């Protein structure tokens, strides 16, 4: 599996839907940029005018609890008095003007590409290589699968079933103009 595919899969796994918007959490962004979370938030606070609420928002205590419950990597936040910030796709793009390093530029491009790929998938405009990417994911899952691990085989089966769904299903309503 190429580094680019691993990076895209890694980034896509860090995109959440909170308040009906796809976002990335400040801790994940800081890790990708190779800086500490407080440094990322410090740079954002120095440039507060660049980050309106539709670009970035702070999670509520309830949202923080749900995030911790659903993602083991956020367990350290459980006893933290602060709540994390969530950045929308536009907020991530704005970070490139605040974090001006070569790594930040490359990571921003990769993150924006991940948001675009997710949007295309959700809108039914799947990229031409989605089947290929799912195949890569399937190979990676099978590589780490133990003989007794049924969960991974169930995931692979679910992915394959998703690919077999008839796109012309009448129960799915099309959006847009009909010619």
TARA-V839868 format. One line per field, one symbol per residue. psi: psi as a letter, one per 30 degrees, with the letter a starting at -180 (. if undefined). A space follows every 10 residues. Layout:
psi = ???
//
This chain:
psi = kleeeeeeee eefgkljkhg kklkkeeeee eefhllefee eeeeefheff ilffeklkkl eeeeeeeeef jefgeffegk flklkkklee eeeffffeji leeeeeeeee eeeeeeeeee eefgiklfge eeeeeeeeee eeegklegjf eeeeeeeeee eeffkjfgkf fjkkkakk.
//
